[in-house]
Amino acid sequence: MTQACALACRHCRAEAVSDPHPDQLTNAESKDLLRQIAAFDKPHLILTGGDPLQRADIYELIDEARGLGLTVSITPSATPELTHDVLAKLKAHGIDSLGLSLDGSSASRHEAVRGVAGCFDWTIRAAKDAGELGFPIQVNTLVSEETADDLPAIFELLKSMKVMRWSLFFLIAVGRGKTLQPVSPERGEELMRWIYDLSRTAPFQVKTTEAPSYRRIALSEMRKEGMSAQEIERTPVYRGFGIRDGHGIMFVSNQGDVYPAGFLPLAVGNVRQNSLQEIYRNSPIFRGLHTPSQFKGKCGYCEYSALCGGSRARAFAYTGDPLASDPFCPYKPKSLPHVSAGAY
């Protein structure tokens, strides 16, 4: 929606600043974009930033989206402006769910990542107000070396709130996130097993973002438990199987650039010049992301490529190639790479 934001988060993919970009999409261009989105089959629109509430026409655009039949979620920044009255107004305008970020179990831990004193209390207050208003709430938490040891305490804090889903974002080194440290692949595997165990008893959904190898781990654990194929197919994890970046997901920047996902900063067109559906269906990058057999290295021949596929965003961040292998996954595929006879 805009790059404007009052926070200074250390891992901000948008590298948000205090003012909107002078070339951000106009009101008319934004409405045209909404009409293009509505042409897809049952799309779900998520309004992000920066802080989407910094858009002067935010409520007008929400009304336009709802009038087009879109379901709409929003991820506002937790600032003093995110009051009970503002949340009630968002509810009245038809916002379906709310995303909030919580990266620490205490003010010192959270604000070390978010960069502004007071934002921990603002976040907790917003979560409680949203719960009272009946908003389904997704809480997003960064997973990095700086936050990993605090995750159990964050979970305990969330248990005291009305939370629909806890989404753990495994760090991708894009935007300002390059200043933080990702967990090691081995530590990542440990955390994913902990997340799977947690998901079985948590009072809310627990999911991962940019950690597709979690699906491999979850599938392995479910098989160990003796679950049948039909039982596995009924789990929330199963519904998340498959490549997501560029495959069911698109990200459009405040200036109209189109990316396969928010953490994959590889622009493949702009809505000012290109049709959104044309980009999604025919862009070589999107088509490549739809086809796991085109992936390189072990992600290309791994037996889990169709349900996992590796993080395309992380592959791009480390190699410059969105079809390369995900360096975060330590798994060694049981199948062998296809090598031509001439290579011997």
BELHU-V404704 format. One record per helix or strand. SS is the DSSP state (~ for helix, > for strand). FROM is the first residue (numbers start at 1). TO is the last residue. Records with the same first field share a line. If there is no record, write none. Layout:
SS = FROM-TO + FROM-TO
This chain:
> = 4-4 + 17-17 + 44-47 + 71-74 + 97-101 + 136-143 + 165-170 + 205-209 + 251-252 + 257-259 + 261-261 + 264-264 + 270-270
~ = 27-38 + 52-54 + 58-67 + 84-92 + 107-114 + 119-132 + 148-158 + 175-179 + 185-199 + 213-224 + 229-233 + 236-239 + 276-282 + 284-289 + 292-294 + 298-301 + 312-319 + 341-343
